[in-house]
Amino acid sequence: MKKSVLLLMLVSSALGMAQTRLTDNENRFYTDTFNKKEVEVQLTGQNSENDSDLLNAKITSLSNAGGGTIHIRKGLYYLIDILLKSNIHLKIDKEVVLQPYFSPNSKKVSSTIFEVGKQFKVENVAITNADEDNEDKSTWFSAVFPKGDYRMKIITACNVRNFKFSGFKIKDSYTPFSSIALNLPDSKDRNEVATGGIVKDILLVDSHVGYGVIQIQAAKTVLCKNLEGIGGVTMRVETGSGETGTANIMTVDDIVGRNIKVKNGDAALNLSPHRVNQGRVDAEGIFAVNSSFAVQIAAGFKDKKLGGVDNMGTFDHNSYIGNIKATGGIGAQVKAKDFMYFNCDEQKEMIAKKQNPDNESTPGRSISVIRTNATASSGCKNGKDGGCYEVHIGNIERTNTNFVMTEDYTFKNMGNTDCNVAIPGMKAKHGKEKSKVGSKKK
């Protein structure tokens, strides 16, 4: 009798969890409502402002006429600050390569190729490969961010409704921005966030450790699907824009992730709320190969900005992350703050190594599957250590044993803090003398 009751309770609990999961039906996020009119734009391929002006003019003209599809045909094109307007679908051929245009008069570049809803509200827009919804990477168009001292995104999306970005490959050079950013518009109005959209079928190569394919700072009802990063954090749900003003107003909710991959990076998925109590995230199919972690879950905190919301920040307790598969190995981008999980000899080796090209990580071994400081079991205490919250975790699979830690979960108190080595960027502890930060002495 008791066994029957226990079984019923477990089944009821499982059913309850299944019922609370966020669904990933694409029709829930985006609907193709475009006018059937199709036009082409004849770009020059010159490394100048000309092509940006040509494309912006074509977008404005077609949007004013009711919208439609603009085809961009084969070629290498230099573009910057393309303002997408309502009811426009950009379809880009697989033979197209896009590069950011840099003005010779610009001393420091911090910009985006495509801007969507940053200055004004935009509805019903898409940027896709010509063979839309084809998961074969050979059908995707390309973007290349050359090496240099600049910060660049391929897409910034803010006050936009019903959108789709898909079907492209990005060859980065460790630039310090996520390639796609969903953020607050210039108005800073927290009711004007990207709502109802799909971001899928995207590959990013050579990512900076702190960034990746997408960062969601402000958005609701968004599906992220089939995203892959070589380096960095593929899908970063790290808020921060929502701290504007003093009211605790949710700006991130109903975020769904499916088939999120990372290789030779930091993590596939990162959750990190700042100041504001945010909504739900539901991610399934998280794959990490030769990366520091598969998943990172950070407690909420107040950043160093003055003013703003007087709160730590959390994600909704019904959030879910499941079907996590991690393969450990050499090649991870390891941040200095994670050196402490290595034994003392390995810590010294990591400090002595040459950093990766991003200058903020070091090549090393996979550490564990999940790193968190957000839960009670990890030592989180509300109001002292941060905004604490629990996330439902589904199945975890390790395909091998090549990890620093034997546990699936890594907590801060598991670190080796008595090695008497100077970890770059970390403070000395327990009163022990350490060599200067950044020293490579053994």
TILUM-709971 format. One record per atom (N, C-alpha, C): residue in one letter; y, x negated, z negated. Coordinates in steps of 0.001 Angstrom, whole numbers, plus 500000, padded with zeros to 6 digits. Each point is the difference from the previous one (the first is absolute). Example, Ala and Ser with C-alpha at 12.3 -4.5 7.8 and 13.67 -1.06 7.14 Angstrom:
A494310486810492200/A501190500890500000/A501200499100500000/S501050500350500720/S501190499180499940/S501090500770499270/
END
This chain:
M498801499168500000/M501199500832500000/M501253499131500000/K499982498991499090/K501146499110499922/K500200499234501299/K498872499568500628/K500088499271501268/K500605500886501081/S499625501275500001/S500509500939500997/S501508500183499839/V500442500132498746/V501432500154499736/V500765498757500443/L499452498801499673/L500651498753500387/L500100499886501512/L498894500351500692/L499999499933501463/L501041500946500577/L500074501215499414/L500977500967500480/L501416499481499816/M500247499345498840/M501330499446499748/M500352498914501001/L499022499144500324/L500246498918500962/L500269500554501391/V499214501019500400/V500181500617501310/V501358500684500077/S500349500730498903/S501286500686499966/S501148499007500086/S499853498874499293/S501030498960500043/S500144499430501395/A498864499743500655/A500033499450501366/A500631500976500970/L499646501295499853/L500584501003500875/L501500500112499784/G500396499926498713/G501428500068499690/G500756498858500633/M499416498803499938/M500641498837500604/M500086500159501502/A498891500527500609/A499992500181501453/A501069500990500426/Q500204501047499183/Q500974501021500342/Q501431499488499879/T500204499004499180/T501355499494499818/T500348498870500962/R499042499569500807/R500271498939500963/R500995500474501053/L500830499082500465/L500920500299501096/L499257499902501324/T500187500955500869/T499271500039501273/T500668499090501027/D499197499546500987/D500513499066501005/D499981500570501417/N499976501308500138/N500063500625501322/N501346499679500642/E499986499372501165/E501241499555500631/E500957501150500283/N499461501184500260/N500856501151500292/N500871500390498810/R499600499564498812/R500803500303498806/R501261499142499941/F500019498897500730/F501091499040499890/F500945500005501206/Y499467500325501163/Y500815499823501208/Y499539500966501091/T500978500544500738/T499712500884501127/T500797499547501212/D499330499875501139/D500663499625501251/D500768501215500520/T501322499951499896/T500838501122500440/T500948499590501123/F499678498921500715/F500941499456500964/F500100500828501270/N501203500012500540/N500239500513501336/N499129499200500981/K499448500644500994/K499083499321500932/K500716499097501009/K501317499966499964/K500731499146500926/K499697498539499725/E499741499222501071/E499706498573499856/E500910499188500914/V500533498909499446/V500869499110500774/V499604498560499720/E500450499091500854/E499808498571499776/E501353499342499785/V499979498888499287/V501212499218499834/V499757498637500638/Q500927499574500831/Q499880498720500686/Q500744498925499199/L499232499225499240/L500591498941499202/L499999498692500777/T500898499080499650/T500188498774500782/T499124498845499537/G499647499981498706/G499268498864499459/G500891498843499613/Q501323500169500118/Q500935498931499636/Q500104499887498483/N500163498770499532/N500191499751498573/N501475500217499668/S500382501297499992/S501400500380499781/S500017501402499392/E501202500547499812/E500140501343499456/E499740501073501054/N499863499626501264/N499942500969501090/N498882501016499849/D498786499521499708/D498879500930499941/D500108500961498820/S500535499547498891/S500221500886498861/S500991501098500371/D501065499610500698/D500996500981500442/D499387500993500989/L499201499506500927/L499358500871500988/L499074501021499338/L499166499521499068/L499048500892499354/L500718501003499090/N501004499564499272/N500752500927499157/N500685501085500825/A500517499625501143/A500651500987500876/A498991501016500527/K498816499522500377/K498956500900500509/K499541500954498903/I499849499496498779/I499595500844498878/I501032501088499738/T501276499628499972/T501062500971499744/T500041501067501076/S499918499591501258/S500054500939501116/S498843500997499952/L498781499509499778/L498834500888500005/L499999500898498764/S500404499464498853/S500065500813498784/S500997501137500160/N501157499710500590/N501012501033500230/N499535501068500983/A499044499628500860/A499477500941501004/A498769500755499506/G499683499865498710/G498860500732499452/G498797499151499684/G500068498712500358/G498929499088499626/G498922499835501037/G499018499148499677/G498899499697500905/G499448498614499721/T499289499462500989/T499334498704499848/T500676498947500859/I500246498834499413/I500532498848500726/I498907498950500084/H499639499596501208/H498989498957500202/H500666498636500122/I499439499027499321/I500415498607500173/I498833499259500643/R500236499468501176/R498937499382500789/R499902498495499731/K499024499379500606/K499623498608499807/K501197499061499994/G500000499064499017/G501044498989499964/G500254499476498598/L500758498900499915/L500477499442498740/L501441500436499834/Y500281500704498882/Y501333500558499796/Y500545499619498625/Y501295499688499967/Y500685499626498767/Y500847501187499547/L499647500570498841/L500661501211499526/L500439499855498552/I501038500751499623/I500466500034498615/I500764501305499781/D499877500561498819/D500777501179499591/D499907501156500999/I498785500313500395/I499777501172500846/I500012501232499107/L500913500933500245/L500151501191499170/L499206501154500609/L498849500289499409/L499192501104500496/L500652501315499584/K500066500947500929/K500618501296499726/K498981501122500167/S500358501183499568/S499060501121499925/S499355500317501336/N498712500370499901/N499212500488501137/N499757498937501068/I499907498752499566/I499740498889500929/I498676499324499643/H499169499813501020/H498739499269499878/H500085498760500883/L499962498830499384/L499928498752500760/L498534499649500212/K499575499940501253/K498647499569500333/K500087498636500656/I499271499048499428/I500171498604500394/I498685499451500533/D500027499454501217/D498794499482500657/D499397498832499232/K498701499810500183/K499283498930499307/K500476498616500436/E500570499883501189/E500482498697500479/E501412499682499512/V500543500819499148/V501356499776499491/V499951499100498768/V500923499028499967/V500214499160498825/V501466500149499588/L500215500358498741/L501356500148499482/L500340498845499073/Q501210499498500121/Q500513499002499068/Q501377500429499534/P500369499668498768/P501352500336499545/P501041499178500741/Y501116500643500323/Y501103499275500612/Y500900499458498900/F500290498719500067/F500874499360499023/F501316499638500673/S501075500564499509/S501316499661500531/S500323498552499670/P500522499239500956/P500337498590499735/P501101499855498954/N500752501088499737/N501083499953499010/N499528500383498605/S498728500417499888/S499490500427498704/S499488498801499215/K500517499819498783/K499586498876499168/K498709500314499239/K499852501260499581/K498814500392499254/K499587501394500447/V498777500140500447/V499539501260500550/V499161500741498972/S500330501259499755/S499202500886499171/S500080501367500654/S499021500313500842/S500147501193500813/S498644500588500354/T500019500911500973/T498794500692500429/T500073500256501497/I498851500075500641/I499992500323501430/I500256501481500203/F499256500860499280/F500175501449500132/F500491500584498680/E501116500703500033/E500548500655498817/E499856501512500172/V499412500650498976/V499704501426500090/V500525500701498749/G501077500753500133/G500491500818498904/G500712499256498898/K500452498813500261/K500728499252498964/K501443500490499884/Q500604500307501140/Q501398500426500020/Q500164501514500095/F499005500677500591/F500082501446500204/F498581500574500074/K499874501290499746/K498696500641499982/K499388500039501401/V498686499740500048/V499268499993501260/V498739500838499828/E499645500768501035/E498797500821499959/E499172499802501267/N498678500102499846/N499066499997501138/N500159498738500857/V499501498891499475/V500113498727500720/V498673499242499925/A499795499121500967/A498785499188500016/A500257498702500738/I499335498943499529/I499945498712500697/I498527499640500056/T499406500031501198/T498562499768500126/T499702499164501237/N498759499540500079/N499542499387501243/N499832501099501052/A499958499608501262/A499906500986501080/A498700500787499921/D498905499330499660/D498703500657499852/D499866500442498544/E500773500997499643/E500148500422498603/E498668500368499367/D499847499616498717/D498818500307499184/D498746499232500414/N500148498993500836/N498881499141500363/N499937498860498981/E498909499914499241/E499874498982498953/E499641498622500544/D499736499898501290/D499703498713500624/D501276499161500032/K500001498881499297/K501200499170499880/K500502499480501340/S499113499911500998/S500431499509501316/S500945500984500689/T500100501212499489/T500898501000500593/T501345500063499275/W500173499180498971/W501225500053499208/W501063499052500558/F501257500358499855/F501074499075500378/F500218498988498875/S500833498995500255/S500167498898499050/S501461499799499618/A500183499468498801/A501312499544499551/A499824498607499412/V500958499132500248/V499932498616499520/V501275499676499241/F499835499523498770/F501136499530499207/F499938498481499953/P500852499310500764/P499956498527500038/P500344499386498649/K499590498765499819/K500304499277498771/K501505499795499885/G500530500220498796/G501428499803499800/G500444500526498653/D501240499755499656/D500563500416498721/D500653501369500172/Y499189501056499939/Y500528501349500148/Y499029500987499360/R500463501242499832/R499190501077499431/R499965501132501018/M498794500387500405/M499905500923501123/M498894501032499782/K500262501232500433/K499003501068500027/K499893500531501415/I498837500517500347/I499904500654501302/I500521501427499910/I499765500684498847/I500475501376499843/I500530500198498582/T501188500577499899/T500523500517498743/T500123501512500156/A499341500772499122/A500033501457500096/A500479500580498677/C500939500920500064/C500603500546498781/C500040501529500064/N501117500573500375/N500161501457500034/N499420500543501302/V498664500093500041/V499310500426501216/V498921501009499644/R499809500986500861/R498968501013499819/R499104500029501230/N498688500072499757/N499010500094501083/N500065498773500916/F499332498933499570/F500078498742500732/F498613499362500129/K499905499089500976/K498748499275500225/K500315498621500548/F499421498972499365/F500121498614500460/F498585499443500118/S499605499568501204/S498606499559500151/S499811499144501235/G498882499249499973/G499532499305501190/G500718498713500334/F500182499090499001/F500627498724500342/F499524498871499104/K500160498788500535/K499637498754499322/K501271499196499753/I500104499418498802/I501173499219499647/I499580498575499688/K500562499057500710/K499787498580499704/K501226499517499228/D499833499890498692/D501109499620499134/D500025498482499832/S500964499510499268/S500069498579499654/S500421499880498541/Y499347500813499157/Y500200499975498552/Y501419500391499606/T500623500922500777/T501336500461499663/T499955500917498774/P501018499949499130/P499975500741498732/P500476501443500101/F499271500816500747/F500166501446500044/F498673500598500412/S499675501198499517/S498872500724500579/S500398500483501384/S499040500072500918/S500325500318501386/S500519501422500174/I499499500914499173/I500486501379500005/I500472500325498593/A501189500566499870/A500534500365498690/A500428501462500005/L499476500770499047/L500448501373499782/L500890499971498761/N501257500366500162/N500981499748498946/N501036501114499964/L500919499931499043/L501106500943499951/L500994499719501124/P500671501047500501/P501024499788501030/P501267499428499395/D500986499757500834/D501267499449499527/D500678500907498982/S499748501310500096/S500609500949499078/S499483499854498572/K498826499379499832/K499327499852498701/K499598501347499400/D500025501048500798/D499601501330499540/D498481500040499881/R499504500260498784/R498558499962499772/R499278501250500509/N500741500930500547/N499384501127500701/N499803499692501485/E500525498879500447/E499948499636501415/E499038498830500220/V498734500206499655/V498994498958500193/V499119500364501188/A499368499002500584/A499062500247501095/A498914500967499529/T499795501080500745/T499071501044499580/T499183500496501178/G498687499931499857/G499119500494501049/G499855499011501132/G499049499060499867/G499851499010501056/G498693499248499938/I499695499300501090/I498790499190500121/I500384498584500405/V499411499030499315/V500121498585500371/V498582499481500127/K499574499667501220/K498594499630500175/K499811499022501147/D498794499400500030/D499583499102501083/D500996498856500186/I500112499168498964/I500959498887500020/I499325498749499442/L500217498884500665/L499494498696499569/L501172499058499812/L500063499345498845/L501025498996499714/L499336498663499732/V500461498948500665/V499453498653499855/V501084499071499455/D499600499071499120/D500896499000499416/D501085500648499144/S499555500755499010/S500924500699499117/S500350499155498784/H501232500101499561/H500455499425498749/H499209500629498860/V499677499232498954/V499159500481498911/V500559501251499324/G501320500124499936/G500596501112499275/G500233501240500818/Y499609499985501265/Y500321501118500885/Y498766500373500813/G500166500820501031/G498828500403500759/G500330501003501081/V499022500832500354/V500193500965501077/V501061501020499622/I499885500585498791/I500931501068499615/I500334499919498516/Q501260500283499688/Q500414500216498615/Q500620501383499911/I499463500806499088/I500501501354499800/I500836499995498731/Q501299500063500166/Q500921500047498875/Q500483501413499733/A500053500819501037/A500419501392499859/A499422500788501168/A499030500883499719/A499388500813501055/A499062501020499373/K499782501101500711/K499089501039499530/K499160500517501160/T498747500289499682/T499041500548500973/T499883499083501216/V499461498819499750/V499823498991501047/V498557499521499990/L499404499924501182/L498649499474500181/L500072498605500589/C499417499020499293/C499876498631500498/C498525499766500311/K499700499637501232/K498602499979500440/K499758498839500962/N498881499319499802/N499615498889500882/N501098498936500069/L500377499514498825/L500985498926499907/L499297498720499578/E500319498908500674/E499324498724499719/E501009498872499938/G499900499194498969/G500884498852499863/G499224498713499866/I500437498972500698/I499498498643499799/I501074499299499185/G499767499946498689/G501004499513499073/G500763501157499365/G500631499730498854/G500885500956499359/G499298501151499304/V500747501083499826/V499505501247499414/V500145501077501070/T498900500473500515/T500034500883501165/T500790501270499741/M499679500704498931/M500675501266499674/M500576499882498602/R501317499933499928/R500679499821498717/R500776501275499667/V499515500739499003/V500725501185499529/V500795499540498787/E501067499324500291/E500850499430498949/E501367500639500092/T500309500826499026/T501250500732500029/T501118499118499464/G501193500562499931/G501147499234499556/G501281500682500412/S500002500554501215/S501189500701500469/S500287501227499152/G498950500601499426/G500159501208499218/G500738499797498702/E500327498759499662/E500703499748498751/E501492500269500135/T500462500257501234/T501416500259500227/T500446501205499183/G501150499915499331/G500441501075499120/G499306499899498655/T500147501020499177/T499431499963498656/T498909501033499770/A499790500929500937/A498982501041499831/A498636499501500460/N498964500370499249/N498628499594500315/N499436500947501059/I500352499765501255/I499618500878501113/I498942499314500856/M498849500655500143/M498891499449500769/M500379499847501479/T499719498833500559/T500281499757501422/T498753499614500791/V498858499834499317/V498746499653500678/V498912500957499525/D499340500680500956/D498948500951499629/D499155500324501224/D498753500387499754/D499088500419501066/D499853498894501057/I499686498799499515/I499787498846500876/I498497499780500126/V499496500032501222/V498564499892500256/V499730498736500807/G499037499198499534/G499604498788500715/G498531500055500362/R499669499657501224/R498621499984500464/R499763498754500860/N498947499267499665/N499612498810500757/N501133498969500015/I500239499450498824/I501063499010499806/I499332498641499763/K500302499013500863/K499290498728499980/K500947498812499798/V499471498968499344/V500716498734499908/V498997498861500126/K500448498912500619/K499207498782500088/K500925498817499757/N499503499031499204/N500782498796499702/N501397500345499486/G500046500975499102/G501285500436499484/G500018500122498494/D500880500877499516/D500149500234498565/D499212501244499582/A500199501124500707/A499273501230499688/A500141500975501155/A499082500957500065/A500087501050501018/A500970501088499574/L500002500316498690/L500808501104499496/L500680499597498699/N501279500347499877/N500751499722498778/N500758501249499584/L499873500374498720/L500796501085499424/L500926499404498954/S501294500320500084/S500959499459499039/S501226500903499930/P500117500804498927/P501182500861499860/P501111499302499232/H501247500239500385/H501150499470499273/H500792501172499432/R500103500084498702/R500900500912499306/R499651501491500124/V499560500468501166/V499823501435500246/V498537500406499894/N499735501161499423/N498644500552499958/N499695500625501356/Q499125499332500747/Q499716500390501370/Q498786500917500083/G499714500481501221/G498924500950500219/G498663499346500273/R499236500609500888/R498608499621500189/R499779499105501204/V499034499104499836/V499500499146501087/V498496500189500055/D499453500147501194/D498560500167500177/D499552499049501104/A499297498946499624/A499593498969500964/A498495499802499957/E499394499935501169/E498549499862500088/E499643499117501185/G499005499129499786/G499647499054501045/G500922498801499937/I499891499244498906/I500853498830499766/I499132498760500167/F500337499146500959/F499159498851500338/F500791498701499842/A499421499056499275/A500642498698499818/A498998498881500276/V500404499030500816/V499162498850500331/V500802498731499718/N499422499104499196/N500647498714499693/N501442500185499543/S500226500975499138/S501332500301499497/S499997499977498474/S501167499845499408/S500074499898498541/S499363501213499331/F500370501186500458/F499474501245499470/F499838500995501149/A499340501108499706/A499993501126500935/A501116500970499648/V500186500227498692/V500974500977499508/V500802499399498856/Q501295500291499980/Q500866499614498888/Q500713501245499489/I499923500234498695/I500645501163499387/I500921499490498905/A501298500169500202/A500981499440499076/A500615501085499130/A500242499677498735/A500711500907499110/A501439500152500465/G500579501154499707/G501397500202500331/G500897499119499149/F501194499746500492/F500921499135499260/F501436500257500425/K500924499561499183/K501412499999500360/K500313498644500612/D500482500004501218/D500333498714500609/D501322499491499431/K500483498920500549/K501160499318499428/K501328500642500384/K499967501007500874/K501241500655500396/K500606500755498815/L501287499942499868/L500686500696498925/L500101501482500318/G500005500828498955/G500112501436500208/G498717500581500554/G500112501146500657/G498826500632500577/G499239500825498975/V498819500465500394/V499183500861499164/V499493499229498784/D500163500581498814/D499554499361498771/D498543500395499737/N499105499409500769/N498579500370499935/N499180498874500615/M498738499892499615/M499136498951500543/M499433500363501367/G499486501238500123/G499410500428501263/G498486499999499976/T499403500999500657/T498548500139500089/T499629500621501336/F498692500048500283/F499460500858501049/F499202501118499342/D499882501120500698/D499307501166499468/D498564499655499610/H499533500543498868/H498669499660499482/H498875500534500877/N500301500884500960/N498984500475500939/N499845499092501223/S500720498906500035/S499861499056501118/S498592499426500027/Y499571499586501192/Y498602499602500192/Y499917498817500961/I499113499061499667/I499678498892500909/I498488499840499996/G499365500080501161/G498547499945500030/G499432499304501220/N498666499816499970/N499282499286501066/N500672498647500274/I500029499194498949/I500625498678500060/I498912498961500272/K500181499211501033/K498998499008500383/K500666498629500096/A499514499061499200/A500627498675499944/A498991498904500310/T500400499083500869/T499224498803500325/T500805498788499560/G499480499258499038/G500712498851499480/G499825498767500857/G500958499079499904/G499893498755500750/G501283499194499954/I500012498902500731/I501152499110500070/I500969500511501050/G501297499860499737/G501002500387500991/G500993501016499497/A499880500426498736/A500931500962499434/A501390499387499852/Q501011500851500072/Q501363499587499666/Q500185500265498502/V499950498968499203/V500040500171498549/V501402499703499486/K500569500967499276/K501308499795499383/K499855499146498741/A501072499294499656/A499955499117498835/A499664500755498724/K500470501236499886/K499739500760498771/K498519500318499819/D499206499866501079/D498562500262499912/D499172498734499823/F500656498831499946/F499258498755499754/F499272500053498664/M500551500750499052/M499441500001498645/M498580500549499942/Y499549500688501021/Y498639500537499987/Y498956498938500378/F500454498855500517/F499104498900500333/F499729499160498746/N498907499249500017/N499767499090498877/N501006498849500071/C500038499177498963/C501051498988499892/C499983499004501157/D498814499567500404/D499908499047501105/D500508500626501297/E499616501259500241/E500448500671501223/E501502500268499971/Q500545500261498825/Q501455500178499892/Q500723498741500450/K499518498857499548/K500616498728500401/K499881499793501504/E498844500363500549/E499806499866501446/E500951500910500772/M500170501224499510/M500890500940500680/M501443499505499977/I500429499455498854/I501369499490499882/I500241498830500952/A498969499186500196/A500143498807500843/A499969500317501490/K499514501177500352/K499870500351501420/K501364500236500659/K500018499825501296/K501180500349500788/K500054501515500139/Q501179500569499866/Q500141501443500111/Q499801500486501432/N499742501293500115/N499917500639501317/N501380500022500655/P500069500319501299/P501297500014500697/P501022500974499434/D499558500995499192/D500974500914499398/D500735499364498830/N499522498826499549/N500613499265498885/N499958500756498676/E499147501011499913/E499880500762498760/E498543500223499597/S499070499473500754/S498585500142499657/S499265498705500311/T498792499911499440/T499174498802500172/T498612500436500459/P499409499299500958/P498643500379500431/P498990499782498871/G499173501012499772/G499036499889498907/G498858500987500144/R499290500198498904/R498801500825499987/R500327501418499527/S499231500974500489/S500150501377499550/S499840500070498482/I500796500840499359/I499994500067498539/I499122501137499497/S500255501221500452/S499231501144499533/S500233501174500940/V499533501179499613/V500166501193500836/V501309500717499681/I500248500252498725/I501191500740499597/I500751499225498926/R501306499856500181/R500857499463498948/R500922501110499523/T500016500231498688/T500866501049499469/T500557499625498640/N501202500459499740/N500578499927498659/N500567501361499607/A499546501066500713/A500572501328499821/A499226500873499029/T498780499606499642/T499142500866499197/T499928499535498551/A499558500922499126/A499831499652498589/A498962498897499833/S498941500048500805/S498948498981499896/S500488498627500422/S501069499954500818/S500556498704500416/S501032499490499009/G500259500795498944/G500954499583498979/G501376500595500146/C500172500934500950/C501318500601500209/C500378500897498819/K501251499875499555/K500530500838498931/K501340500560500467/N500054501314500143/N501216500643500494/N501225499593499197/G501080499693500737/G501251499654499350/G500124498538499628/K498867499302499947/K500027498576499663/K499568499166501195/D498816500287500490/D499464499224501119/D500263500658501347/G500528501225499994/G500291500650501262/G499622501458499995/G500122500625501165/G499571501373500176/G498505500010500261/C499227500541499086/C498535499984500114/C499501501263500688/Y498959499874500794/Y499394501154500660/Y498583499640500427/E499195501013500179/E498615499819500429/E499844500498501429/V499212499306500786/V499657500402501356/V498488500174500082/H499538501092500574/H498559500187500172/H499478498959500990/I498988499249499616/I499416498971500855/I498603500438500417/G499739500011501310/G498689500367500519/G499079498799500114/N499103500035500938/N498974498966500152/N500601498633500320/I499476498965499314/I500389498607500255/I498764499228500445/E500134499244501096/E498884499182500491/E500466498574500260/R499273499052499410/R500196498583500340/R498876499590500940/T500341499369501098/T498961499599500947/T499441498620499709/N500669499242499112/N499513498670499620/N500531499649498611/T499801498776499575/T500415499602498648/T501094498941500007/N500632499774501132/N500978498916500110/N501379500444499511/F500079500316498703/F501235500397499351/F500217499131498757/V501243499825499620/V500309499261498777/V499490500756498781/M500211501309499975/M499630500832498861/M498710500760500296/T499161500152498999/T498765500764500176/T500243501497499814/E501070500365499296/E500320501404499776/E500711500595501214/D499794501295500247/D500696500679501089/D501477500189499690/Y500320500157498703/Y501380500220499574/Y500545498730499361/T501223499651500392/T500649498824499445/T501236500429499229/F500045499614498719/F501130500302499137/F500729498711499645/K501247500143499622/K500822498834499696/K499420499174498852/N499375500675499015/N499468499265498856/N498730499215500312/M499534500074501241/M498824499236500408/M500366498607500499/G501286499712500116/G500428498726500559/G499765498837499067/N499839498810500579/N499865498763499230/N501390499434499759/T500524500209498800/T501370499570499698/T500051498723499166/D498834499396499757/D499959498805499148/D499649498731500776/C500293499998501289/C499618498849500820/C501007498855499938/N501177500261499417/N501027498968499896/N500370499420501359/V500211500927500942/V500464499602501330/V501266500778500316/A500812499467500868/A501261500642500378/A499789500823501260/I499849501301499820/I499849500888501145/I501387500343500528/P500271499775501267/P501333500253500553/P500473501414499709/G501202500119499446/G500588501298499735/G499564500647498711/M499078499383499257/M499500500579498754/M500551499218498812/K500287500716498910/K500544499364498805/K498896499360499174/A500343498927499296/A499051499365499099/A499690500923498836/K498758499941499499/K499584500870498900/K499437499187498842/H499968500631498855/H499382499450498796/H500661498695499557/G501239499775500469/G500732498822499544/G499517498699500598/K499098500061500968/K499493498760500596/K501008499459501000/E500096498707500056/E500897499401500964/E499345499992501367/K500792500404500979/K499501499984501374/K500989499259500868/S499503499446501067/S500885499326500930/S500888501028500670/K501003499581500710/K500952500909500605/K499312500933500980/V500585501203500120/V499457501000500924/V499933499409501397/G498866500210500623/G499823499486501348/G499420498605500042/S499831499372498852/S499440498656499978/S498556500006500478/K499603498962500673/K498621499911500478/K499211498951499236/K500489499633498818/K499264499039499184/K498721500604499465/K498974499195499853/K498731500470499451/K499819499447498600/
END
